[in-house]
Every structure is written in C-alpha cells, then in structure tokens.
Amino acid sequence: MHRGMALLPVGLRSLLPALRNDRFGVTAIEYALIAAFISILIVAAITLVGTSVSTFFATVGNAM
C-alpha cells in the first residue's frame, strides 16, 4: 500500500484503485475535450463570418 493511502478513509482506499482501472472516465474526458475544441472552432468561425458580414453591410449602407 502506498504511504499516502494509509491516510485516506477505508471507502476511498477501495475506490481509488477502481477509478485508476476504469477506462470509461478517460473516454468521457476525451469526448468532452473534443466537444470543447469543436465549440471553440464554431465560435471562432461565427465571429469571423459575423465580422465580415457586418463590414459588408456597413460598406453597402455607407454607399447609399
């Protein structure tokens, strides 16, 4: 047993090795990171398109 494990309550001592061997949590974190990255890309794309459209309409409005 690791020296730090002796300081933990009994319930946590049995839970920590189970979490270390659990692969579902890792998969969920990977999917969350992918979703976060895609959402950042979407926000960046919408911001760029919105700026271009705003500039276009400002140019058209000033030409009239």
Order of alpha helices (4+ residues) and beta strands (2+ residues): alpha-alpha
